[in-house]
């Protein structure tokens, strides 16, 4: 994992960790309504982390 600059808030780091964990949990669910809802919630957590200043680079592309 990359080191983040010191100005990142601990709340932002916790939000990012929750988003990553929720996404991994959602991906392990079988296809269906429960998985769809879990993926939506993971997306909302990721958006919350973005609001705290964390930026997620698209997969396969380097961070700017």
Backbone as a ProteinNet text record, in pm:
[ID]
protein_1_A
[PRIMARY]
XXXXXXXXXXXXXXXXXXXXXXXXXXXXXXXXXXXXXXXXXXXXXXXXXXXXXXXXXXXXXXXX
[TERTIARY]
84	0	88.1	48.3	126.1	115.2	221.9	216.7	140.7	54.3	-23.4	45.3	28.6	86	29	103.5	59.4	-68.3	-110.1	-228.9	-358.7	-351.9	-472.5	-529.8	-659.1	-721.6	-739.1	-740	-761.2	-902.7	-998.5	-1135.2	-1139.8	-1062.3	-1056.2	-994.3	-892.3	-828.7	-923.4	-998.9	-1096	-1205.9	-1249.8	-1352.3	-1301.1	-1177.7	-1119.7	-1108.3	-1068.1	-1055.4	-1191.9	-1293.9	-1429	-1478.5	-1449.6	-1492.7	-1427.1	-1297.5	-1226.1	-1279.8	-1302	-1351.9	-1493.3	-1578.4	-1715.5	-1717	-1628	-1621.8	-1577.7	-1476.4	-1430.5	-1539.9	-1609.8	-1719.1	-1830.2	-1863.6	-1970.5	-1932.9	-1808.3	-1763.5	-1771	-1766.6	-1770.3	-1912.3	-2011.5	-2150.8	-2192.2	-2287.9	-2339.3	-2422.1	-2431.7	-2507.6	-2651.7	-2707.6	-2845.7	-2868.3	-2983.9	-3024	-2932.6	-2890.4	-2804.1	-2669.4	-2613.8	-2485.8	-2499.4	-2607.8	-2630.3	-2638.1	-2711	-2724.4	-2590.2	-2514.2	-2383.2	-2287.6	-2292.8	-2208	-2248.7	-2378.6	-2424.1	-2370.9	-2379.8	-2331	-2180.4	-2107.8	-1963	-1933.1	-2012.4	-1996	-2021.9	-2122.6	-2150.3	-2035.9	-1978.3	-1864.4	-1743.9	-1724.5	-1613.7	-1634.8	-1758	-1787.7	-1762.2	-1797.2	-1770.5	-1620.6	-1542.9	-1397.1	-1343	-1398.9	-1355.8	-1381	-1489.7	-1521	-1420.6	-1357	-1256.6	-1118.7	-1112.1	-986.7	-909.8	-956.8	-887.4	-935.4	-844.1	-879.1	-837.4	-929.5	-901.8	-872.3	-755.4	-719.7	-793	-832.8	-893.7	-794.6	-845.5	-756.6	-680.7	-553.8	-471.4	-408.3	-439.7	-380.8	-305.5	-193.7	-118.9	-192.3	-171.4	-230.1	-165.7	-242.8	-190.2	-118
-117.8	0	123.6	224.1	346.1	426.6	498.9	589	713.7	759.6	878.9	1000.4	1116.6	1237.4	1261.2	1328.7	1345.9	1427.7	1505.4	1587.7	1507.5	1379.1	1297	1279.5	1297.7	1285.8	1138.5	1112.3	974.2	929.9	1024.1	990.6	947.7	1013.9	977	840.2	809.8	678.2	568.5	595.9	497.3	476.3	584.4	572.6	490	511.6	435.8	288.3	260	121.2	52.7	124.7	68	41.5	134	117.4	-4.8	-21	-136.3	-267.4	-268	-388.7	-422.9	-322.2	-345.1	-396.5	-344.8	-389.9	-535.1	-572.6	-711.5	-805.6	-763.4	-845.8	-861.5	-752.9	-757.3	-847.2	-845.8	-928.4	-1076.9	-1113.3	-1253.8	-1308.7	-1221.2	-1265.9	-1325.4	-1418.6	-1471.5	-1364.6	-1375.5	-1278.7	-1275.4	-1156.9	-1142.4	-1008.2	-994.6	-867.9	-826.9	-922.8	-890.7	-836.8	-896.6	-850.6	-710.9	-688.3	-557.6	-449.8	-477	-380.2	-358	-463.8	-451.5	-368.9	-388.2	-309.7	-162.8	-136.3	3.3	68.7	-3.9	51	73.1	-16.9	0.4	124.9	148	267.8	394.5	391	507.9	534.2	426.9	443.4	500.6	457.8	510.5	659	698.2	839.8	921.5	866.2	935.9	953	850.3	859.8	965.5	974.2	1076.1	1216.5	1233.6	1364.7	1405.5	1307.1	1335.7	1358.7	1363.4	1398.2	1283.5	1161.9	1049.6	1033.2	1012.7	996.3	857.2	785.7	650.9	655.3	610	605.6	489.3	506.2	393.7	277.5	156.3	40.5	37.6	4.8	-4.8	126.4	233.5	361.8	413.5	479.5	532.6	651.9	670.6	786.1	913.5	1018.2	1145.8	1218.8
0	0	0	-76.5	-85.6	42.9	74.8	188.3	147.3	235.1	207	268	207.5	265.6	405.4	492.9	631	646.2	545.2	560.7	550.4	520.4	512.3	652.6	664.7	795.9	832	960.5	1004	969.1	967.8	929	782.6	699.1	558.3	538.9	616.7	607.7	653.3	759.9	806.6	703.4	640.8	537.2	420	381.6	270.5	306.3	428.8	472.7	474.7	523.3	525.1	383.6	291.8	152.7	90.1	112.2	57.2	114.4	244.6	310.9	262.2	249.8	203.5	60.2	-23	-161.8	-169.8	-92.6	-91.9	-42.2	64.2	116.5	12.9	-56.1	-156.8	-273.4	-313.5	-426.1	-394.7	-267.2	-229.3	-222.4	-224.9	-219.2	-353.1	-351.2	-478.4	-549.3	-680.3	-757.9	-710.3	-704.2	-661.4	-595.4	-534	-473.9	-358.5	-277.3	-163	-209.7	-315.7	-368	-428.6	-501.3	-561.4	-454.4	-347.8	-239.3	-169.6	-149.6	-85.5	-172.4	-304.2	-393.9	-392.3	-383.3	-372.9	-245.7	-135.3	-8.6	-13.1	-75.9	-90.2	-173.6	-276.2	-357.8	-278	-191.4	-107.4	-9.8	44.5	134.8	60.5	-63	-142.4	-170.7	-200.6	-223.2	-97.4	18	143.7	164.9	132.1	144.8	49.5	-71	-166.6	-113.1	-42.7	14.2	120.8	181	282.5	221.1	90.1	24.9	-34	-18.7	-78.6	-221.7	-311.7	-451.9	-494.8	-555	-601.1	-749.9	-789.2	-931.4	-996.1	-1121.7	-1191.8	-1199.8	-1193.8	-1197.4	-1329.7	-1322.7	-1440.1	-1482.3	-1411.9	-1445	-1324	-1343.6	-1230.8	-1167.1	-1038.8	-969.8	-1021.1	-1028.2	-1076.7	-968.1
[MASK]
++++++++++++++++++++++++++++++++++++++++++++++++++++++++++++++++

